[in-house]
Amino acid sequence: MDSLVTLEALEGKLDRILDEDEQRDAEGALEEASMLVRYYGAPWPDPATAPAVARILVIRSVKRYLKNTDGYSQSRAGDETVAWEEAHPAPYLTDAEQKMAASAAGRGGIQSAPISPWGELRSRRDEYVPVVGSSEPFPFHAAEDDW
């Protein structure tokens, strides 16, 4: 499947020109980020018909990756400390970006489901609930005739 964003479009959003090695890395990152956006959003088989927010999410993810391709989460110059705990050495989407992709696909948010307290969805038979300490059950729902 094609990337949702071209290398040229990405370079237009960067503050520098990529060399050949960086371009190869960026192309792979664009494909990975596009797969993630499609996973959390929708398939969007034709990149031209994908919503703008999907392309923005791919660019954000790849820019973040290109700034820190090794996924460092900590670095010190003195005695040289480098940490990889919870690092992201590949393109990723934040929780908020995952929700944005789902929203762009029309998923999430408030949904409704039809309910009926006693009517069409339930049968019209008597129902009883056992009562602690009593041999007589309590009528939980009875047919309309009994009301």
C-alpha positions in Angstrom: 0.0 0.0 0.0 1.2 3.5 -0.8 2.4 6.0 1.8 -0.2 8.6 2.6 2.5 11.3 2.2 5.2 11.7 -0.4 8.8 12.3 0.4 8.5 15.7 -1.3 5.6 16.7 0.9 7.5 15.7 4.0 10.6 17.6 2.9 8.4 20.7 2.4 7.5 20.5 6.1 11.0 20.0 7.4 13.4 22.8 8.2 16.3 21.1 6.4 17.2 19.1 3.2 17.6 15.3 3.7 20.6 13.5 2.4 20.3 10.2 0.5 20.5 8.0 3.7 18.0 10.2 5.5 15.7 10.0 2.4 15.8 6.2 2.5 15.1 6.2 6.2 12.3 8.8 5.8 10.6 6.8 3.0 10.5 3.7 5.3 9.2 5.8 8.1 6.5 7.3 5.9 5.3 3.8 5.0 5.3 2.7 8.7 3.6 5.9 9.9 1.0 5.5 7.1 0.3 1.9 8.2 -0.2 3.1 11.8 -2.6 5.9 10.7 -4.5 3.4 8.6 -4.6 0.9 11.5 -6.0 3.5 14.0 -8.1 5.2 11.3 -9.4 3.6 8.1 -7.7 1.8 5.2 -7.7 4.9 2.9 -6.4 2.8 -0.1 -6.0 5.9 -2.3 -3.7 8.5 -0.6 -5.3 11.3 -2.6 -8.7 10.6 -0.9 -7.4 10.3 2.6 -8.4 13.2 4.9 -5.9 16.0 5.5 -5.7 15.0 9.2 -4.4 11.6 8.2 -1.6 13.1 6.2 -0.8 15.5 9.0 -0.5 12.6 11.5 1.9 10.8 9.2 4.1 14.0 8.9 4.0 14.6 12.7 5.1 11.0 13.4 7.9 11.0 10.8 9.2 14.4 11.8 9.3 13.2 15.5 11.2 10.0 14.3 13.7 11.9 12.2 14.6 14.2 15.0 15.5 11.2 17.2 16.0 8.1 15.0 17.7 6.1 17.8 14.8 6.8 20.2 16.9 8.4 22.9 14.8 9.5 25.9 17.8 10.9 27.8 21.3 12.0 27.0 24.0 13.7 29.0 27.3 15.0 27.6 29.4 14.9 30.9 30.0 11.3 31.6 27.9 10.3 28.6 24.6 8.9 29.9 22.1 7.6 27.3 18.8 5.9 28.2 16.3 4.0 26.0 13.6 3.4 28.6 10.2 3.8 26.9 12.0 4.9 23.8 10.4 4.9 20.3 13.0 4.0 17.7 10.4 3.9 15.0 7.5 6.2 14.0 4.7 6.1 16.5 1.4 7.8 17.2 0.6 9.4 20.6 -2.7 8.5 22.3 -4.2 11.8 21.1 -3.0 11.1 17.5 -4.6 7.6 17.6 -7.9 9.2 18.6 -7.6 11.8 15.9 -7.1 9.0 13.3 -10.1 7.2 14.6 -12.2 10.4 14.5 -11.0 11.1 10.9 -12.4 7.6 10.0 -15.7 8.4 11.6 -15.2 6.1 14.6 -15.4 7.0 18.3 -17.5 9.6 20.0 -21.0 9.2 21.2 -23.1 6.3 19.8 -26.7 5.2 20.5 -28.4 1.9 20.7 -32.2 1.3 20.7 -33.6 0.2 24.1 -37.0 -0.7 25.3 -37.9 -1.1 29.0 -40.6 -3.7 28.6 -41.8 -3.5 25.1 -40.9 -5.0 21.8 -37.5 -6.3 22.7 -38.6 -8.3 25.7 -41.2 -11.0 25.9 -44.5 -10.5 27.7 -44.1 -13.2 30.2 -44.0 -12.7 33.9 -40.6 -12.4 35.6 -39.8 -12.8 39.2 -36.8 -12.0 41.5 -36.0 -14.2 44.4 -36.3 -12.4 47.8 -33.8 -13.3 50.6 -35.7 -14.7 53.6 -38.9 -15.3 51.7 -40.3 -18.3 49.8 -42.3 -15.9 47.6 -40.5 -14.2 44.7 -41.1 -10.5 43.9 -42.7 -9.7 40.6 -40.0 -7.9 38.6 -41.9 -7.6 35.5 -45.4 -8.7 34.8 -47.6 -8.6 31.7 -49.5 -5.3 31.1 -52.7 -7.0 32.3 -51.3 -7.4 35.8 -50.5 -3.7 36.3 
